[in-house]
Structure formats: structure tokens, C-alpha cells
């Protein structure tokens, strides 16, 4: 197998870690919130703060063991810091939840801005997802990223992520107005990480097809000279 064929066929090295992060970040905060909620006043923000312990611990253990941070952990940690700040500033649990619901839209704005700064975020995120901590896979990804059309792929995917994150916030705001706090804490990560998982899977499939199509066009092109 040639070097040019490998990026389209190799399996994502970081996918197993991503699935593990998804499960931890889906169930952990809800369990902690459910255990803490009966011990505080009805509209207290403390259970929300305590539920943030799970992604914080997961992020710390992941980095301590592997010195590698996966895509889910990066986004979780960023939202964790923002969520803690919002919860500390909010006067009620519902206000904190509304603030949390707006965080994906803020993340989507960051993705959009990265395009205009000529650094689409999907390029480094794709590299980590596809290559993990494998130096050989990283080198193959870097070689693939230099190919004609690769930049357009990263820009398109970054736009998709920006729009999808805004859509996520719209769903979460609806849930914040229609669900009790406890059920929102359960539903929120399902929606957030469910959409995130679809984005990662869709990005991998789209990226592979784009690379395969580019190689097919190159092979079909008549030889120069």
C-alpha cells in the first residue's frame, strides 16, 4: 500500500478514546446532580457545580495517563470552565441552565471565526481524531493535508460544525424551558454529545471520500509533458 492510499483507509486512532469520553460525559454529570439535588434548596446552583466534577476529573486523568487530549475532552474542558463561570454568576439554577444552553452557540462562533483567521479548527481536530498520538499516522495526515483541495474540505467541515453548534443551542434552550432541571442535566449531554458524535463520524466519512475523490481525479488526469 502506498503512502497516498493509507489516509483514506486507515482507522481513526483516537476513536475508542472518543467513545469512552462520550459515555463518561453523558452519564457522569447526571448521576452526580441526581445525588446532590435532594441536599440543597430547589433552585440552588450547587448541584450544577458538583456535576462539573466528572468532566474535570476525566480530563485530568486522561492527560495524566496519556499526555494526550482528545476532541471530546477539549470541548468538554472548555465548556466546563465556561459552565462553572456561568453557574457562579447566575442567581438561580434555571438562569445557569440557560447560560449553559448558549455555550454551543458560542463554540460555533469560535469555529466560524477560525475560518476568517485562516485557521479552520477542523484541521487540528481532525488530525487528533484520525491520528491520535501515533507519530506515523500524524505524519500521514500532515501529508494528506497538503494535498490539493484539503483546505476546502476543512473549511466546509468547520462551517458545518459552526452551524450545528448553533442548532444545538436552539434545542437546548427549548429543553431548558420545558424540562425540570434534573431532566435537563440528563438530556443536555445526550443532545450535545450526540450531535458532536455525528459531526465527528460525518467528518471522518466526508474527509475519506474527499481524499479518495482527489486521488481518483489525479490518477485520471492525463500525464503532463
DRENDO-1510 file (C-alpha; in Angstrom, 1 decimal, always signed):
<recs>
REC; n; res; u; v; w
REC; 1; UNK; +0.0; +0.0; +0.0 .
REC; 2; UNK; +1.4; +3.4; -1.0 .
REC; 3; UNK; +1.6; +6.4; +1.3 .
REC; 4; UNK; -1.1; +8.2; -0.7 .
REC; 5; UNK; -3.6; +5.3; -0.2 .
REC; 6; UNK; -3.2; +5.0; +3.6 .
REC; 7; UNK; -5.0; +8.1; +4.8 .
REC; 8; UNK; -8.2; +7.1; +3.1 .
REC; 9; UNK; -8.2; +3.5; +4.5 .
REC; 10; UNK; -6.7; +3.7; +8.0 .
REC; 11; UNK; -8.9; +3.6; +11.0 .
REC; 12; UNK; -9.1; +6.6; +13.4 .
REC; 13; UNK; -6.6; +6.0; +16.1 .
REC; 14; UNK; -8.5; +8.2; +18.6 .
REC; 15; UNK; -12.0; +6.9; +18.1 .
REC; 16; UNK; -12.0; +4.5; +21.0 .
REC; 17; UNK; -11.0; +7.2; +23.4 .
REC; 18; UNK; -13.7; +9.5; +22.0 .
REC; 19; UNK; -16.4; +6.9; +22.6 .
REC; 20; UNK; -15.2; +6.4; +26.2 .
REC; 21; UNK; -15.2; +10.2; +26.8 .
REC; 22; UNK; -18.8; +10.4; +25.4 .
REC; 23; UNK; -20.0; +7.7; +27.8 .
REC; 24; UNK; -18.4; +9.4; +30.8 .
REC; 25; UNK; -19.6; +12.9; +29.9 .
REC; 26; UNK; -23.1; +11.6; +29.2 .
REC; 27; UNK; -23.8; +9.7; +32.4 .
REC; 28; UNK; -21.5; +11.2; +35.0 .
REC; 29; UNK; -22.9; +14.7; +35.4 .
REC; 30; UNK; -26.5; +13.4; +35.7 .
REC; 31; UNK; -25.6; +10.9; +38.4 .
REC; 32; UNK; -23.8; +13.5; +40.4 .
REC; 33; UNK; -26.6; +16.0; +40.0 .
REC; 34; UNK; -29.2; +13.5; +41.0 .
REC; 35; UNK; -27.4; +12.5; +44.1 .
REC; 36; UNK; -26.7; +16.1; +45.2 .
REC; 37; UNK; -30.0; +17.8; +44.3 .
REC; 38; UNK; -32.0; +16.5; +47.3 .
REC; 39; UNK; -29.5; +18.0; +49.7 .
REC; 40; UNK; -29.8; +21.6; +48.5 .
REC; 41; UNK; -32.6; +24.2; +48.1 .
REC; 42; UNK; -34.8; +23.7; +44.9 .
REC; 43; UNK; -33.2; +26.5; +42.9 .
REC; 44; UNK; -29.6; +26.1; +44.2 .
REC; 45; UNK; -26.8; +26.2; +41.7 .
REC; 46; UNK; -24.6; +24.0; +43.8 .
REC; 47; UNK; -25.7; +20.6; +42.3 .
REC; 48; UNK; -24.7; +22.0; +38.9 .
REC; 49; UNK; -21.3; +22.9; +40.1 .
REC; 50; UNK; -20.8; +19.5; +41.6 .
REC; 51; UNK; -21.9; +17.8; +38.4 .
REC; 52; UNK; -18.9; +19.6; +36.7 .
REC; 53; UNK; -16.6; +17.4; +38.8 .
REC; 54; UNK; -17.0; +14.5; +36.4 .
REC; 55; UNK; -15.7; +16.1; +33.2 .
REC; 56; UNK; -12.9; +17.8; +35.2 .
REC; 57; UNK; -11.7; +14.5; +36.7 .
REC; 58; UNK; -12.0; +12.7; +33.3 .
REC; 59; UNK; -9.9; +15.4; +31.7 .
REC; 60; UNK; -7.3; +15.3; +34.4 .
REC; 61; UNK; -6.9; +11.5; +34.3 .
REC; 62; UNK; -6.8; +11.5; +30.5 .
REC; 63; UNK; -4.0; +14.0; +30.4 .
REC; 64; UNK; -2.1; +12.5; +33.3 .
REC; 65; UNK; -2.1; +9.0; +31.8 .
REC; 66; UNK; -1.6; +9.7; +28.1 .
REC; 67; UNK; -0.4; +13.3; +27.9 .
REC; 68; UNK; -3.0; +13.4; +25.0 .
REC; 69; UNK; -6.2; +15.4; +24.9 .
REC; 70; UNK; -9.0; +14.1; +22.6 .
REC; 71; UNK; -11.6; +16.2; +20.9 .
REC; 72; UNK; -14.3; +15.5; +23.3 .
REC; 73; UNK; -12.1; +16.3; +26.3 .
REC; 74; UNK; -11.0; +19.6; +24.7 .
REC; 75; UNK; -14.6; +20.7; +24.1 .
REC; 76; UNK; -15.7; +19.4; +27.5 .
REC; 77; UNK; -13.0; +21.2; +29.4 .
REC; 78; UNK; -13.7; +24.5; +27.5 .
REC; 79; UNK; -17.4; +24.2; +28.3 .
REC; 80; UNK; -16.6; +23.1; +31.8 .
REC; 81; UNK; -14.7; +26.4; +32.5 .
REC; 82; UNK; -17.4; +28.5; +30.9 .
REC; 83; UNK; -20.1; +26.5; +32.7 .
REC; 84; UNK; -18.6; +27.0; +36.1 .
REC; 85; UNK; -18.2; +30.7; +35.5 .
REC; 86; UNK; -21.9; +30.9; +34.4 .
REC; 87; UNK; -23.1; +28.9; +37.3 .
REC; 88; UNK; -21.1; +31.1; +39.8 .
REC; 89; UNK; -22.5; +34.3; +38.3 .
REC; 90; UNK; -26.1; +33.0; +37.9 .
REC; 91; UNK; -28.6; +33.7; +40.7 .
REC; 92; UNK; -30.8; +30.7; +40.1 .
REC; 93; UNK; -30.3; +27.2; +38.7 .
REC; 94; UNK; -32.6; +27.9; +35.7 .
REC; 95; UNK; -30.6; +31.0; +34.8 .
REC; 96; UNK; -27.4; +28.9; +34.9 .
REC; 97; UNK; -29.0; +26.3; +32.7 .
REC; 98; UNK; -30.0; +28.9; +30.1 .
REC; 99; UNK; -26.4; +30.1; +30.1 .
REC; 100; UNK; -25.2; +26.5; +29.6 .
REC; 101; UNK; -27.6; +26.1; +26.7 .
REC; 102; UNK; -26.0; +29.1; +25.0 .
REC; 103; UNK; -22.5; +27.7; +25.2 .
REC; 104; UNK; -22.7; +25.5; +22.0 .
REC; 105; UNK; -23.6; +28.7; +20.0 .
REC; 106; UNK; -20.6; +30.4; +21.5 .
REC; 107; UNK; -18.5; +27.5; +20.4 .
REC; 108; UNK; -20.0; +27.6; +17.0 .
REC; 109; UNK; -19.0; +31.3; +16.8 .
REC; 110; UNK; -15.4; +30.3; +17.6 .
REC; 111; UNK; -15.4; +27.8; +14.7 .
REC; 112; UNK; -16.8; +30.4; +12.3 .
REC; 113; UNK; -14.2; +32.9; +13.4 .
REC; 114; UNK; -11.4; +30.4; +12.9 .
REC; 115; UNK; -12.2; +30.3; +9.2 .
REC; 116; UNK; -11.8; +34.1; +8.8 .
REC; 117; UNK; -8.5; +33.9; +10.6 .
REC; 118; UNK; -7.3; +31.4; +8.0 .
REC; 119; UNK; -7.0; +28.6; +10.7 .
REC; 120; UNK; -10.1; +26.4; +10.3 .
REC; 121; UNK; -10.4; +24.4; +13.6 .
REC; 122; UNK; -11.4; +21.2; +11.9 .
REC; 123; UNK; -7.9; +20.7; +10.7 .
REC; 124; UNK; -6.2; +20.2; +14.1 .
REC; 125; UNK; -9.3; +18.5; +15.5 .
REC; 126; UNK; -9.3; +16.1; +12.5 .
REC; 127; UNK; -5.6; +15.4; +13.0 .
REC; 128; UNK; -6.1; +14.4; +16.6 .
REC; 129; UNK; -9.2; +12.3; +15.8 .
REC; 130; UNK; -7.6; +10.4; +12.9 .
REC; 131; UNK; -4.1; +10.1; +14.2 .
REC; 132; UNK; -4.3; +10.2; +18.0 .
REC; 133; UNK; -0.8; +10.0; +19.5 .
REC; 134; UNK; +0.6; +7.8; +16.7 .
REC; 135; UNK; +3.5; +9.6; +15.1 .
REC; 136; UNK; +3.3; +7.6; +11.9 .
REC; 137; UNK; -0.4; +8.4; +11.4 .
REC; 138; UNK; +0.2; +12.0; +12.3 .
REC; 139; UNK; +2.8; +12.2; +9.5 .
REC; 140; UNK; +0.4; +10.6; +7.0 .
REC; 141; UNK; -2.3; +13.1; +8.0 .
REC; 142; UNK; +0.1; +16.0; +7.6 .
REC; 143; UNK; +1.0; +14.7; +4.1 .
REC; 144; UNK; -2.7; +14.3; +3.2 .
REC; 145; UNK; -3.5; +17.8; +4.5 .
REC; 146; UNK; -1.1; +19.3; +1.9 .
REC; 147; UNK; -2.9; +17.8; -1.0 .
REC; 148; UNK; -5.0; +20.0; -3.4 .
REC; 149; UNK; -8.5; +20.6; -2.1 .
REC; 150; UNK; -7.8; +19.6; +1.5 .
REC; 151; UNK; -8.1; +23.1; +2.8 .
REC; 152; UNK; -11.6; +23.4; +1.2 .
REC; 153; UNK; -12.6; +20.3; +3.0 .
REC; 154; UNK; -11.5; +21.6; +6.3 .
REC; 155; UNK; -13.3; +24.9; +5.7 .
REC; 156; UNK; -16.5; +23.2; +4.7 .
REC; 157; UNK; -16.4; +20.9; +7.8 .
REC; 158; UNK; -15.7; +23.9; +10.0 .
REC; 159; UNK; -18.8; +25.7; +8.7 .
REC; 160; UNK; -20.9; +22.6; +9.3 .
REC; 161; UNK; -19.7; +22.4; +12.9 .
REC; 162; UNK; -20.4; +26.1; +13.4 .
REC; 163; UNK; -24.0; +25.8; +12.2 .
REC; 164; UNK; -24.5; +22.5; +14.0 .
REC; 165; UNK; -23.4; +24.0; +17.3 .
REC; 166; UNK; -25.8; +26.9; +16.9 .
REC; 167; UNK; -28.6; +24.4; +16.2 .
REC; 168; UNK; -27.6; +22.6; +19.3 .
REC; 169; UNK; -28.1; +25.7; +21.4 .
REC; 170; UNK; -31.6; +26.2; +19.9 .
REC; 171; UNK; -32.6; +22.7; +21.0 .
REC; 172; UNK; -31.1; +23.1; +24.5 .
REC; 173; UNK; -32.9; +26.4; +25.0 .
REC; 174; UNK; -36.1; +24.7; +24.2 .
REC; 175; UNK; -35.4; +21.9; +26.6 .
REC; 176; UNK; -34.4; +24.4; +29.3 .
REC; 177; UNK; -37.9; +26.0; +29.1 .
REC; 178; UNK; -39.8; +22.7; +29.1 .
REC; 179; UNK; -37.9; +20.3; +31.3 .
REC; 180; UNK; -37.2; +20.2; +35.1 .
REC; 181; UNK; -33.5; +20.9; +35.9 .
REC; 182; UNK; -32.7; +17.3; +36.7 .
REC; 183; UNK; -34.0; +16.1; +33.3 .
REC; 184; UNK; -32.3; +18.9; +31.5 .
REC; 185; UNK; -29.0; +17.8; +33.0 .
REC; 186; UNK; -29.6; +14.3; +31.6 .
REC; 187; UNK; -30.9; +15.4; +28.2 .
REC; 188; UNK; -28.4; +18.2; +27.6 .
REC; 189; UNK; -25.3; +15.9; +27.2 .
REC; 190; UNK; -27.3; +13.4; +25.1 .
REC; 191; UNK; -28.1; +16.2; +22.7 .
REC; 192; UNK; -24.7; +17.9; +22.9 .
REC; 193; UNK; -22.5; +14.9; +22.5 .
REC; 194; UNK; -25.0; +13.0; +20.3 .
REC; 195; UNK; -24.7; +15.8; +17.7 .
REC; 196; UNK; -20.9; +16.0; +18.4 .
REC; 197; UNK; -20.6; +12.3; +17.7 .
REC; 198; UNK; -22.5; +12.6; +14.5 .
REC; 199; UNK; -20.3; +15.5; +13.4 .
REC; 200; UNK; -17.1; +13.5; +14.1 .
REC; 201; UNK; -18.4; +10.5; +12.3 .
REC; 202; UNK; -19.6; +12.5; +9.4 .
REC; 203; UNK; -16.4; +14.4; +9.2 .
REC; 204; UNK; -14.4; +11.2; +9.0 .
REC; 205; UNK; -16.6; +9.8; +6.3 .
REC; 206; UNK; -16.6; +13.0; +4.3 .
REC; 207; UNK; -12.8; +13.5; +4.7 .
REC; 208; UNK; -12.1; +10.0; +3.5 .
REC; 209; UNK; -14.4; +10.4; +0.5 .
REC; 210; UNK; -12.9; +13.7; -0.4 .
REC; 211; UNK; -9.3; +12.3; -0.3 .
REC; 212; UNK; -10.4; +9.3; -2.4 .
REC; 213; UNK; -12.0; +11.5; -4.9 .
REC; 214; UNK; -9.0; +13.8; -5.1 .
REC; 215; UNK; -6.7; +10.8; -5.7 .
REC; 216; UNK; -9.1; +9.4; -8.4 .
REC; 217; UNK; -9.0; +12.7; -10.2 .
REC; 218; UNK; -5.2; +12.8; -10.0 .
REC; 219; UNK; -4.9; +9.3; -11.4 .
REC; 220; UNK; -7.4; +10.0; -14.2 .
REC; 221; UNK; -5.7; +13.2; -15.3 .
REC; 222; UNK; -3.6; +12.8; -18.4 .
REC; 223; UNK; +0.2; +12.9; -17.8 .
REC; 224; UNK; +1.8; +16.3; -18.4 .
REC; 225; UNK; +4.6; +16.7; -20.8 .
</recs>
